[in-house]
Structure formats: C-alpha cells, structure tokens
Amino acid sequence: MRDKVLIIDDAEFNREMLAEILKDNYAILMAEDGCRGIEMIEQHKDEICVILLDLIMPVMDGYSVLAFMEEKGYLKYMPVLVISGEHSVDVERRCFDCGVSDFIKKPFDNSMVIRRVNNIVDLFQYRNNLEEQVALQTRALKSQYDVICRQAEELKKRNEKITDILAEVVESRNLESGEHVKRVKSYTGILAREMMKRYPEYQLTEEKVRIIESASAMHDIGKIMIPDSILLKPGKLTEEEFDYMKSHTVKGCEMLDNIEGVWDETYKSYAYEICRHHHERFDGRGYPDKLAGDDIPISAQIVSVADVYDALISERCYKKAFTKEQAFHMIINGDCGAFSPKLMECFQNAREKMENVSREV
C-alpha cells in the first residue's frame, strides 16, 4: 500500500516541519541528502506515494535524484514535489523537464502543503488505477482477439475443405484429374501476386490474393449441372450443345446463391465473379455477359488465364495435351482469346514458376 511520504532535504528544520504538517495523513520517511534518498526510494518503492525533494543538497543534489528516478521508471507512479524558495523560470522549466509534478514553496503554508500533496497523490492514484484498468481490458481484448483469430483460421480451413470437395466433384464428373483444381489455384496465386507487385491500381493485397487463390477452385462448379452427354462428349459439340455448355458459368452462380452459411461474403463475392466471368475476354468476345477490358473483375481475368493454361497442357477426352511451349505462345498470341496486356506481361514473368507447378502437381 502506498501511504508513505519521503522527504529529502539537507535542512533538518525543513524535514521536521513538513513531517509535522503531513503526519496525520501519511507515514513519514526522511533523508538528509540525495544518496540517502535513493536508498530510501529503493527500500520503500512499493510504499511511497509522493516525494518532497530539495534541489540544492551536498553529496548528491535533487537533479541527480530525478535522473535516477527517470532511469528506473519510478516517476510514472512516484510523483515528486520540489521544495523551493525563490526560483527562476529556467529552474522551474528544468524541473518540469525532469519529471517534477509540482512545487512546494518556502516558507511553508500548512494548508497549501496538505492540499498540494493530497491533490498530487489522488491524481497519481487515479491515473495508475486507470492504467491498470486499461491494461486489464487490453489483456481481455487480446485474449478475445486470439480466440476470434483461431476461430477464423478454423473457419478458413473448413471453407477451403468444402471448396475443394465441391471442386473434386466437378472434376470427377468431367473425367479430369483432380490435380487440375490444385494447379489452377497455384497458377492463380502466382499470377495474382505478380499483378499485386506490378499494378497497384488493382488494389490487390496478400489477403485478397489468398482469397482469390482459394475461390478459383469454384470456377467450374456449374459443370455439375451439365449433362454427361455434353460434358463427356469426345467429339466437337454442336452449336446448341456449346451454348448449353457455356451456361455452366451462370448455373454455377445460381448454385453459389443457394449455398448459405458456408463462406463469408468476401469469399462468396470472389467465387461468384470468378465462376461467372472466367470465360470473358478482354475484347468483349467472351461469355456470358460479353464484358470487355477492366469491366471484367481482375479475379476472373487472372483465373481465366490460369484455367486456359492448364486446359491446354492437359489431355482431355476431346483433345491431346499441348506442350508448355505451345500453350505459352498460344495464350500470348491470342489463339485462346484476348487477355489484358498487363496480365500477359505478368504471365510472361511468371512463366517459369507456372511451368514448375505443372511439373510438381
């Protein structure tokens, strides 16, 4: 309990007079110079509520005591009132710079001494209590934040698991390797990070890239609604069949609209725009909405290139696989439709990384 006043003054008369004034409200400690004062501070640092300090003393002056207290951090909870006679503005300014809280002027006025001491003790106790409450609340909020972060991480893992399961269902119906989704996700992450690095105008962040990368697995979810007679047809589709095949973009979005409580709104929004627009082309000749340029969401633009690249280098029921070299030039030359020039620059820079993924996955 902090209920002691430490009086540090080389003049015994001053020490005794201040002790007499304050003895009814506080336990009194006294020191005759700075060295003894520091010893008393160290011995009673958990009990002292205020220090009355003379500046001019032999052996060690008051400024040295203040410097010691500042170094130890004691001034935060142990206020100091300077005992002074007449002093200049410079002295007063220096004292405040050293951490002094107030002054007690000589000759002493009993009521003023009591008021100043009581006021500064009450102020510091209130401030320290407030800081303790803030610290307690901060720790409680940190604990709650940690719980929320763990729950968010668990939810993210669950969402990704559900996404992967749905994507694997699509791939199994399409008679394609389940590795297609994994490769598209990897390509998407590589291209998105290139775009984030080179083109800040798209406002991509690492968090957005992570979500786009995960949501890319949903790009063909609508194929669940396409009949096998079209989805698995080995030959060329008729115009009517191809129109129906193209509807997988819209049907996928309808499925996403009907799935509630699985993904948060940000994730679902990216999944929706990827699912609907990954077959759009930069010149407006894609489908289903014939969007052009940057009217196509950047997430869908990125996944479009990732999907086309993997489709080209993979064997399908209706075609053989192209080499990585062929696939690269077909995309760059526009054989698979027009893509953003900025995205093509990123595609060229990411070529080696994407080829490494295709070998590893």
C-alpha positions as CSV (number, residue, x, y, z in Angstrom):
1,M,0.0,0.0,0.0
2,R,1.3,3.4,-1.0
3,D,0.9,5.6,2.1
4,K,4.3,6.9,2.8
5,V,5.8,10.4,2.1
6,L,9.5,10.6,1.6
7,I,11.1,14.0,2.5
8,I,14.6,14.5,1.0
9,D,16.2,17.7,2.3
10,D,19.5,18.5,3.9
11,A,17.9,21.1,6.2
12,E,16.6,19.2,9.3
13,F,14.3,22.1,10.1
14,N,12.5,21.7,6.8
15,R,12.2,18.0,7.2
16,E,10.7,18.2,10.6
17,M,8.3,21.0,9.7
18,L,7.0,19.1,6.7
19,A,6.7,15.9,8.7
20,E,4.7,17.7,11.3
21,I,2.3,19.1,8.7
22,L,1.7,15.7,7.0
23,K,2.0,13.2,9.8
24,D,-1.8,12.9,10.4
25,N,-2.4,11.7,6.9
26,Y,0.8,9.9,5.9
27,A,3.6,7.8,7.3
28,I,6.8,9.8,7.1
29,L,10.2,8.8,5.7
30,M,13.1,11.3,5.8
31,A,16.6,11.5,4.1
32,E,19.2,14.2,4.6
33,D,20.8,14.0,1.1
34,G,20.3,12.6,-2.4
35,C,22.3,9.4,-1.7
36,R,20.3,8.5,1.3
37,G,17.1,9.5,-0.6
38,I,17.9,7.0,-3.3
39,E,18.5,4.3,-0.7
40,M,15.1,5.0,0.8
41,I,13.4,5.0,-2.6
42,E,14.8,1.6,-3.4
43,Q,13.9,0.2,0.1
44,H,10.3,1.6,0.0
45,K,9.5,1.8,-3.7
46,D,6.2,-0.1,-3.3
47,E,5.1,2.1,-0.3
48,I,6.0,5.6,-1.2
49,C,3.1,7.7,-2.6
50,V,4.9,11.0,-3.0
51,I,8.4,12.5,-2.6
52,L,9.2,16.0,-1.4
53,L,12.6,16.9,-2.8
54,D,15.0,19.7,-2.2
55,L,17.2,20.6,-5.2
56,I,20.3,22.1,-3.6
57,M,22.0,19.5,-1.3
58,P,25.5,18.3,-0.6
59,V,26.8,14.9,-1.8
60,M,24.0,14.4,-4.4
61,D,21.6,17.2,-5.4
62,G,17.9,16.9,-6.3
63,Y,18.5,16.8,-10.1
64,S,20.6,13.7,-9.7
65,V,17.8,12.0,-7.7
66,L,15.3,12.9,-10.5
67,A,17.7,11.5,-13.1
68,F,17.9,8.2,-11.2
69,M,14.1,8.0,-10.8
70,E,13.7,8.7,-14.6
71,E,16.2,6.0,-15.5
72,K,14.4,3.5,-13.2
73,G,10.9,4.4,-14.4
74,Y,9.8,5.4,-10.9
75,L,8.4,8.8,-11.9
76,K,5.5,7.0,-13.5
77,Y,4.0,6.1,-10.2
78,M,6.0,8.1,-7.6
79,P,5.3,11.9,-8.1
80,V,7.9,14.4,-6.9
81,L,7.1,17.8,-5.4
82,V,10.2,20.1,-5.3
83,I,10.8,22.1,-2.1
84,S,11.9,25.6,-3.1
85,G,12.3,29.1,-2.1
86,E,12.5,31.7,-4.8
87,H,13.4,30.2,-8.1
88,S,13.7,31.3,-11.7
89,V,11.5,30.3,-14.7
90,D,14.5,28.4,-16.0
91,V,14.7,26.4,-12.8
92,E,11.0,25.7,-13.0
93,R,11.2,24.7,-16.7
94,R,14.2,22.4,-16.0
95,C,12.3,20.7,-13.1
96,F,9.3,20.0,-15.2
97,D,11.5,18.7,-18.0
98,C,13.0,16.3,-15.4
99,G,9.5,15.0,-14.4
100,V,8.6,17.1,-11.4
101,S,4.9,17.2,-10.8
102,D,4.6,20.4,-8.7
103,F,6.4,22.8,-6.3
104,I,6.1,23.5,-2.5
105,K,7.3,26.9,-1.8
106,K,9.0,28.1,1.4
107,P,8.0,29.4,3.8
108,F,5.5,26.6,4.2
109,D,1.8,27.2,4.4
110,N,0.3,24.2,6.2
111,S,-3.0,24.1,4.3
112,M,-1.2,24.6,0.9
113,V,1.2,21.9,1.6
114,I,-1.5,19.4,2.6
115,R,-3.6,20.4,-0.5
116,R,-0.8,20.1,-3.0
117,V,0.3,16.7,-1.5
118,N,-3.2,15.3,-1.4
119,N,-4.0,16.5,-4.9
120,I,-1.0,15.0,-6.5
121,V,-1.3,11.7,-4.6
122,D,-5.0,11.5,-5.6
123,L,-4.2,12.3,-9.2
124,F,-1.4,9.7,-9.5
125,Q,-3.5,7.0,-7.8
126,Y,-6.4,7.8,-10.2
127,R,-4.1,7.7,-13.2
128,N,-2.4,4.5,-12.1
129,N,-5.7,2.8,-11.4
130,L,-6.9,3.9,-14.8
131,E,-3.8,2.5,-16.4
132,E,-4.3,-0.8,-14.6
133,Q,-7.9,-1.0,-15.8
134,V,-6.8,-0.2,-19.4
135,A,-4.1,-2.9,-19.1
136,L,-6.7,-5.4,-17.8
137,Q,-9.1,-4.5,-20.6
138,T,-6.3,-4.7,-23.2
139,R,-5.4,-8.2,-22.0
140,A,-9.0,-9.3,-22.1
141,L,-9.5,-7.9,-25.6
142,K,-6.2,-9.5,-26.7
143,S,-7.5,-12.8,-25.3
144,Q,-10.8,-12.4,-27.2
145,Y,-8.9,-11.4,-30.3
146,D,-6.8,-14.5,-30.1
147,V,-9.9,-16.7,-29.8
148,I,-11.5,-14.9,-32.8
149,C,-8.3,-15.4,-34.8
150,R,-8.3,-19.1,-34.0
151,Q,-12.0,-19.4,-34.9
152,A,-11.4,-17.5,-38.2
153,E,-8.5,-19.8,-39.0
154,E,-10.6,-22.9,-38.3
155,L,-13.4,-21.5,-40.4
156,K,-11.0,-20.7,-43.3
157,K,-9.7,-24.3,-43.2
158,R,-13.3,-25.6,-43.2
159,N,-14.3,-23.4,-46.1
160,E,-11.3,-24.4,-48.1
161,K,-12.1,-28.1,-47.4
162,I,-15.7,-27.6,-48.6
163,T,-14.5,-25.7,-51.7
164,D,-12.0,-28.5,-52.5
165,I,-14.7,-31.2,-52.1
166,L,-17.1,-29.4,-54.4
167,A,-14.3,-28.8,-57.0
168,E,-13.4,-32.5,-56.8
169,V,-17.0,-33.5,-57.5
170,V,-16.8,-31.3,-60.7
171,E,-13.5,-32.8,-61.7
172,S,-14.7,-36.4,-61.2
173,R,-17.8,-35.8,-63.4
174,N,-15.6,-34.2,-66.0
175,L,-13.2,-37.2,-66.0
176,E,-10.3,-34.8,-65.4
177,S,-7.6,-35.3,-62.9
178,G,-8.4,-33.8,-59.5
179,E,-5.0,-32.1,-59.8
180,H,-6.5,-29.6,-62.2
181,V,-8.0,-27.6,-59.4
182,K,-4.8,-27.6,-57.4
183,R,-2.8,-26.4,-60.4
184,V,-5.3,-23.7,-61.2
185,K,-5.2,-22.5,-57.6
186,S,-1.4,-22.4,-57.7
187,Y,-1.3,-20.6,-61.1
188,T,-3.9,-18.1,-59.8
189,G,-1.7,-17.3,-56.8
190,I,1.4,-16.8,-58.9
191,L,-0.3,-14.5,-61.4
192,A,-2.2,-12.6,-58.7
193,R,1.0,-11.9,-56.8
194,E,2.7,-10.7,-60.0
195,M,-0.3,-8.3,-60.6
196,M,-0.2,-7.1,-57.0
197,K,3.5,-6.3,-57.3
198,R,3.4,-4.6,-60.7
199,Y,0.0,-2.9,-60.8
200,P,-1.1,-1.4,-57.5
201,E,-4.1,0.2,-59.3
202,Y,-5.9,-3.1,-58.9
203,Q,-5.6,-2.8,-55.1
204,L,-4.7,-6.4,-54.6
205,T,-3.3,-7.3,-51.2
206,E,-1.9,-10.6,-49.9
207,E,-5.2,-11.3,-48.1
208,K,-7.2,-10.7,-51.3
209,V,-4.8,-12.8,-53.3
210,R,-5.2,-15.6,-50.8
211,I,-9.0,-15.5,-51.1
212,I,-8.9,-15.3,-54.9
213,E,-6.5,-18.2,-55.0
214,S,-8.8,-20.3,-52.8
215,A,-12.0,-19.2,-54.6
216,S,-10.5,-20.1,-58.0
217,A,-11.4,-23.7,-57.2
218,M,-15.0,-22.8,-57.8
219,H,-14.6,-21.6,-61.3
220,D,-16.3,-24.6,-63.0
221,I,-18.7,-25.6,-60.2
222,G,-21.6,-25.0,-62.6
223,K,-20.5,-28.1,-64.7
224,I,-22.2,-30.2,-62.1
225,M,-25.5,-29.0,-63.8
226,I,-24.3,-30.0,-67.3
227,P,-25.5,-33.4,-68.6
228,D,-22.8,-36.1,-69.2
229,S,-23.9,-36.3,-72.9
230,I,-22.4,-32.9,-73.4
231,L,-19.8,-32.7,-70.6
232,L,-18.2,-36.0,-71.7
233,K,-18.7,-35.9,-75.4
234,P,-15.4,-36.9,-77.1
235,G,-16.1,-35.1,-80.4
236,K,-16.9,-31.5,-81.3
237,L,-20.0,-30.0,-79.7
238,T,-22.9,-28.8,-81.8
239,E,-23.7,-25.1,-81.6
240,E,-26.7,-25.9,-79.4
241,E,-24.6,-28.1,-77.1
242,F,-21.8,-25.5,-76.8
243,D,-24.4,-22.9,-75.9
244,Y,-25.6,-25.2,-73.1
245,M,-22.0,-25.9,-72.0
246,K,-21.4,-22.2,-71.7
247,S,-24.3,-21.9,-69.3
248,H,-22.2,-23.5,-66.6
249,T,-21.0,-20.0,-65.7
250,V,-24.5,-18.8,-64.9
251,K,-25.6,-22.1,-63.4
252,G,-22.6,-22.1,-61.1
253,C,-23.5,-18.7,-59.7
254,E,-27.1,-19.9,-59.1
255,M,-25.6,-22.8,-57.1
256,L,-23.5,-20.3,-55.1
257,D,-26.6,-18.2,-54.4
258,N,-28.3,-21.2,-53.0
259,I,-25.5,-22.2,-50.6
260,E,-25.9,-20.3,-47.3
261,G,-23.7,-20.1,-44.3
262,V,-20.6,-21.8,-45.8
263,W,-18.5,-18.9,-46.9
264,D,-18.2,-15.3,-45.7
265,E,-19.5,-12.6,-48.0
266,T,-16.0,-11.6,-49.3
267,Y,-15.1,-15.1,-50.2
268,K,-18.5,-15.7,-51.8
269,S,-18.2,-12.5,-53.8
270,Y,-14.9,-13.5,-55.3
271,A,-16.2,-17.0,-56.0
272,Y,-19.2,-15.6,-57.7
273,E,-17.3,-13.2,-60.0
274,I,-14.7,-15.9,-60.9
275,C,-17.5,-18.5,-61.6
276,R,-19.5,-16.1,-63.8
277,H,-16.7,-14.3,-65.6
278,H,-13.7,-16.6,-66.1
279,H,-14.7,-17.1,-69.8
280,E,-15.0,-13.4,-70.6
281,R,-12.3,-12.0,-72.8
282,F,-10.6,-8.6,-72.8
283,D,-12.0,-7.7,-76.3
284,G,-15.6,-8.4,-75.2
285,R,-15.9,-11.6,-77.2
286,G,-16.3,-13.9,-74.2
287,Y,-19.3,-15.1,-72.3
288,P,-21.8,-15.0,-70.6
289,D,-22.0,-11.1,-70.4
290,K,-19.6,-10.1,-73.1
291,L,-17.7,-7.8,-70.7
292,A,-14.6,-6.1,-72.0
293,G,-11.4,-4.6,-70.6
294,D,-11.3,-4.0,-66.9
295,D,-15.1,-4.3,-66.6
296,I,-14.1,-7.9,-66.2
297,P,-13.2,-8.4,-62.5
298,I,-9.5,-8.8,-62.0
299,S,-10.1,-12.1,-60.1
300,A,-11.8,-13.6,-63.1
301,Q,-9.2,-12.3,-65.5
302,I,-6.5,-14.0,-63.5
303,V,-8.3,-17.3,-63.1
304,S,-9.2,-17.3,-66.8
305,V,-5.5,-17.4,-67.8
306,A,-4.7,-20.0,-65.2
307,D,-7.6,-22.2,-66.4
308,V,-6.8,-21.9,-70.1
309,Y,-3.1,-22.6,-69.5
310,D,-3.9,-25.8,-67.5
311,A,-6.5,-26.9,-70.1
312,L,-4.0,-26.5,-72.9
313,I,-1.3,-28.6,-71.3
314,S,-3.7,-31.3,-70.0
315,E,-5.1,-34.2,-72.0
316,R,-8.9,-34.1,-72.3
317,C,-11.4,-36.5,-73.7
318,Y,-11.7,-34.3,-76.8
319,K,-8.0,-33.4,-77.3
320,K,-4.4,-34.2,-76.6
321,A,-2.2,-32.1,-74.4
322,F,-0.1,-29.3,-75.9
323,T,3.4,-28.7,-74.8
324,K,4.1,-26.0,-72.3
325,E,5.9,-24.1,-75.0
326,Q,2.9,-24.3,-77.3
327,A,0.5,-23.4,-74.6
328,F,2.6,-20.3,-73.7
329,H,2.7,-19.0,-77.2
330,M,-1.0,-19.8,-77.9
331,I,-2.0,-17.6,-75.0
332,I,0.4,-14.8,-75.7
333,N,-0.6,-14.8,-79.4
334,G,-4.3,-14.6,-78.6
335,D,-5.2,-18.0,-80.0
336,C,-7.4,-18.6,-76.9
337,G,-9.0,-15.2,-76.9
338,A,-7.8,-11.7,-75.9
339,F,-6.4,-11.2,-72.4
340,S,-5.3,-8.0,-70.7
341,P,-1.8,-6.8,-71.9
342,K,-0.9,-6.2,-68.2
343,L,-1.9,-9.7,-67.3
344,M,0.1,-11.0,-70.3
345,E,3.2,-9.2,-69.0
346,C,2.7,-10.9,-65.7
347,F,2.1,-14.2,-67.4
348,Q,5.4,-13.9,-69.2
349,N,7.2,-13.0,-66.0
350,A,5.6,-15.9,-64.1
351,R,6.2,-18.5,-66.9
352,E,9.0,-20.4,-65.1
353,K,7.1,-20.6,-61.8
354,M,4.0,-21.8,-63.6
355,E,5.9,-24.5,-65.5
356,N,7.4,-25.6,-62.2
357,V,3.9,-26.1,-60.8
358,S,2.8,-28.1,-63.8
359,R,5.8,-30.5,-63.2
360,E,5.2,-30.8,-59.5
361,V,1.4,-31.1,-59.2
